[in-house]
Amino acid sequence: MQILKINLTNRCLNLLVKLLINVKKNKTQPTILLYDRTLLWLAFGLAIIGLIMVTSASMSISQRLLEDPFFFAKRDALYLLLSLGIARITLCIKMDLWQRSSTIILLLTIILLFLVLIIGHSINGAMRWISIGPVSIQPAELSKLSLFCYLSNYLVRKFHEVRNNFWGFCKPVFVMLLLAILLLAQPDLGTVVVLFVTTLSMLFLSGAKIWQFIALIGVGIASVGVLVLAEPYRIRRLISVWNPWADPFGNGYQLTQSLMAFGRGELWGQGLGNSVQKLEYLPEAHTDFIFSIIGEELGYIGVFIGLVMIFFISFRAMLIGENALKINQCFSGFLACSIGIWFSFQTLINVGAAAGILPTKGLTLPLISYGGSSLLTMSTAIVILLRIDYEIRLSQAQAFIRGG
């Protein structure tokens, strides 16, 4: 009996020692978080800011056109909820499946770009939308993500060919040119510029030769020049940027109203809801020129906060891409970098147009401007970044557990 008591006591002591050792290990070992909280909260913050500003900027035009001041706000909220639902599904898709399906996604996008020229409907002279019941789809937004997926897969498969062979360098450029032709038929020069710059940047990151970039940049600049000279309205837009006050009620009207909005905002702004330019003085106040309304209502402080948030999203995307490339997840790395370049360059064009630095191109401000297709596509891109970061952290956690 005494021997049994001694054995039980020894077992209890052994269990207690093991528990103490495990507790000590758990205290010393850091908790591994399997998602990027910074990226997630920045994306949520921009989406909420976008919903608030779309509500504020669209009330006047909603009341006049539809006798419902919250019509565009309701639609934006609906698209936001839909994007959250799609994000939940997208988050479960492994990056391997995105890589295997990249060519199919690109082909579907090309088909949609053909269809929009046949059965699409025109708004403000541009045929960019396909109506499916109450929902309108803009294939141009999908073309960005689909091209970047295809390009990332191509760079993984043909990495050495891109670096050492001129034909390998040109193949993705030809794919981009096919999309550009279909987009220019709508017309949508802004999306073409985004695709061109992002494609060029990705080829540069993959290590292609410098002389190839110089030749391609020269061809690109010449092509843009020809496209501008081919359409009189593009020439007028370019001239109006140089001196919008020369024709403030004609070609320079939109830009002068935008600059007035920034001027009224000053440092702290006029206050949320107190914009004058949104009272149909500034066209497209809730879409292309929502940045001007932010400047008027929230001032330069609000403008600065919004730009910093978008900058950090782009920075996190590039950082996630770098981390993926370090552990040989090349497709994920290239795709994350392309998303970061896409977000930052599209923001540059939107802000540049609103501030009078660049001609207007009809591009949305990421996650802020009104637009269902834009919001759905960009929220999907954010979720892809979260998935890439999750797979990176998961691989590191598994390596840590094996090493421990």
N, C-alpha and C positions, 0 to 999 in steps of 0.2 A: 504493500500500500504506500509506504513511504517512497519507494522507488518510482511509482506512478506519479506521485505528486511532484517529485524532482523533475521527471520528464516533461510534465505539463508546464512547470515553471520555466524550464529551459526553452520550450517551444514558444511560450508567450514572450519571453525576453528576445528571442530571435525575430519574431514578428514585429515587436516594438522597434528593434534596431533597424529592420528593413524599412518600416514606415518612416522612421526619422531620416534615414538615408534618402528615401524618395522625396520627402518634403524638402530636404536640403538641396537636392538636385533640381527640383521644380523652382526653388527660389533663385538658384544660380543660373538656370537655363532661361533665356528670354522667351516670352510668348511670341509665337510666330503668327502674325496677322495675314490672312490669305486674301486680302483685297486692299486696294489703294484708297484709303479714306479721303485723302486730299483731293484726288481726282473726282471722286464721287460727290463730295460736298460742293466742289466748285461747279460741277455740271448742274447739280440741283439748284444752286444759287443763281446761275445764269438763266436757267429755265424759269424760275420764279420771277426774277427781274424782268424777263421777257414777257411773261403773262401780265404782270402789273403794267408795264409800259405799253403793251399792245392794247390793253383795256383803256388806258388813258388816251392814247393817240388815236384810237379808232372810233371813239364815241360820237364825234360830230358827223363823220361820213356814214356811220352805221345808222344814225338817226335820220339822215336825209335820204339815203338810198332804200332803207328797209324798215324805217320807223321803229327800230329796236336799237337803242344805244349800245347794247351789250352783245350784238350779233357776232362780230368778229372775236370778241372776248370769249364767248361760249364755244365758238369753233376752235379757237386756240387752246382752250382748256380741254376740249374733246380730243384734239390731236395730241396734247400732252399726256392724257390718260392712255390713249392708244399707243403712244411711244413707250410708255412704261410697261404696258402689256407685251409689246413686241420685244422690249429689252429683257423681260423675264425669260422669254423663250430663247433669245439670242445668247444670253449668258450661259445657257446649257450646251451650246454648240461648240465642239472642240475646234481648235484652229486647224487641225488636220483636215476636217471636213470643208472648211473655208478654202483651204489650199486645193483640195481635189475638185471642188465645185467652181473654182474661179473662172475657168473657160466657159462653163455653162452659164454662169451669171452674166458674163460679158456678152455672150450671144443673145441672151434674153433681153439685155439692155439695148443692143443694136436693133432687135426686132421692134421693141417699144419706140425707139427713135424713128424707125420707118413708119410705124403706125400713127405716130403723132402728126406726121406730115400728111397723112391720108384722112384720118378720122378725128384729128385733134380740133379744138376750138381756139379761136384767136382772142387775145386780150391785149389792148393797146397796140395792135399791129403785130404782135408776136404769137405764133402758133406753137405753144409749148405744153399744153395741157390736154390730157385725155380724161373725159368725164366717165365715171363709173357710178351711176346713181347720184347721190348727193356729194360724193367724194371726187375730187380732181387730183390726178396723178401727174407729176412733172418728171418725165424720164430723164431730163438733163441732170437733176439732182442725183438720181441713181447712177448715172454714168460715171460720176466721180469715184464713188466707192467701188464700183465694179471694175473700172480701169485700174485702180490702185491694187486691188486684189490680184488681178491678172498680172500686172507688172511685177508685184512682189513674188508671185509664183515663177514668172519668167526669169527673174534675176537669180532665184535659187537654182533653177534647172540649167541656166546658161551663163552662170557667173563668169567662168573663164572665157567664154566666147564673147561676152560683152566687153571684157577688158582687153582682149587681144585681136578681135575680129571686127572690122567695120560693119559687116552685114549683121553680126549679132547685136551691134549697137543700134542699127537702123530698124530692126524688126519691131520693137515696141513703139518706135516713133511712127511707123506706118499704121499700126493699130490706133494710135492716138489721132492720126490724121483722118482715118475713117470716121471716128467719132466726131472730129472737128467739122468735117464736111456736113454730116447730118445735123449737127448743132447750128452751124451757120445758115442752114436752110430754114431754120425756125424764125428769125435769127437769134443767136445767143452767143455773142462774142465774149462776154465775161466768163462764161464757163469754159470756153475754149482756152482762154488765157490761163485760167487756173489749172486746167489739165496739162497745158504745155509746160508751165513753170514747175509743177510738181513732178512731171515725168523727167524733165531735165535735171531736177535736183536729185531724184532717185538714181538716175544713171551716173551722176557725179559721185554720189555716196558709194555706188558699187565699184568705183575705181576706173571708169572709162577714161580714155585719153583726152587730154586738154584740147588738142586741135579739133577733135570731133565736136566738142562743145562750142568752140568758137565758130565753126562752120554752121552748126545748128542754130545758134543764137543769131547769127547773121541772116540765115534764111527766115527765122521766126520774125525778126524785126522787119525785114523786107515784106514778108507776107502780111503782117499787121498793117504796114504802111499802105499796101495795095488795097486791103480790105477797107481801110478808112477812106481812101480816095475813091473807092468804087461806090460808096453810098454818101449822097450829099448830107443826110442827117448826121452821119458820124463826123463829117468835117465841121458842121455847125456846132456839134457838141464839143469838139476839140477847141475850136475858136472861143466858145463861150467860157471855157475853163480859164483861158488866159486873161479874159477881161469880161466877166459876167455883167458888170455894170454898164457896159456899152449898149446892151439890149436887155434891160432888167424886166421888161414885160414880154419878151419874146424868148429867144434861145437861152438867155441867162436867167430866166425867171426862177426855175427850181433851185439853182445854186444860190441866187441872191436871197431867197427866202430861207434857205438852209443856213447861210451865214448870219442872217438876222436872228435866227433861233439861237445860235451860239453866242451872239453878242448880247442878247437879252439874258441869257443864263448867267453870264459872268462867273463868279467863283462858286457861290452856293446855290444858284438856280432860283427860279421863280416859285418853286414848290410843286409837289406832285399834283397834277391835274390843272395847273395854272398856265399851261402853254397857250399862246395865242396862235402860233403858226399851225397847230394841228386843226384849227377851225377852218380847214380847207384852203388856207393860204399856201401851205406846203403840200404839193401832190405826193402821194405814196408815203404819207407820214408814218404809217404803221408797218410798212414793209421795208422798202429800200432806204428810206431816210429816217428810220426810227432813232438812229444815233443822234440826229439833230434835236429831236424831241427830248432825248435824255439830257443833252447839253443844256437845253432851255429850262427844263423842269428841275434837274438835279445839279446843274452847274458843272464846272470843270472838275469838281470833286467826284461827282457821280460818273463823269466820263472817265476819269483816271481809274476809279475802282473797277469799272466794267472792263477797261482795256487790260488792267493788271490780271483780272480773273481769266480772261481769254489767253493772255500771255502764259500764265502758269499752266493752263490746260495744254497748250502747245508744248511748253517746256517739259511737262510730265510725259507727254506722248513721246518726245524725242528721248527722254531718259529711259522710258520703258523699252523703246526700240533698241537703245544701246545695251541694256541689260539682257535683252533677248539674244542679240547678236553675240554677246560674250559667252553664252552657254549653247551656242550653235542652233538656236531656234530661229533660223534665218528668215523664213517666211514671215513669222510674227514680227521680227525685228524690222524688216523692210516695210511691212504694212503699218506698224506703229509710227515709224518715221514719216511715211507718206501722209498719214492722218495729221500729224503735227504740222507739217509744211502746208497742207491743205487749209487747216483752220487759220493759221497765222497769215497766209497770203490772202485768203478770202476776206479776212478782217481788214487787212491793209487796203484792199480795193474798196470795200464798203466805206471805211472811215475816210479814205482819200477822196472818194467821190463826194461825201457829205461835207468835207472841209475845203473842197475846191482844189485839191492837189491833183486829182485824176479825173478823167471824164466819167460820167455815170455809166455803169455797166449792168445794173439790175441784179446785183448779187446781194443776198441776205447777210445780215450780221449773225454769226453762228449762235444758235440756241436762243436768240432774242427776237429777231424779226418775225413778223407773222408769215406763215407759209407752212402748210401741212407736210408737203414732200420734203422740204428742207429740214423741218424739225424731226421727222421720222428718220431721215437718212443720217443726220448728224448725231442724233441720240443713239442710233445703231452703231455708229463709229465709236462713240464714247464707250458703249458696252463692249465692243470688240477690244478696246484698250484695256478695260477691266478684266476681260477674259485672258488676254495675253499676260497681264501682270499676275493674274491668279495662277496661270500655268508656270510662270517663272518662280513664284513663291512656293508653289507646291513641289516643284523639282528640288528647290533648295531645302525645303523642310524634310523631304524624303532623304536627301543626302545627309542632312544633319542627324536624322534619326539613325541612319545606317552607321554614320561615323561615331555616334554616341554609343 
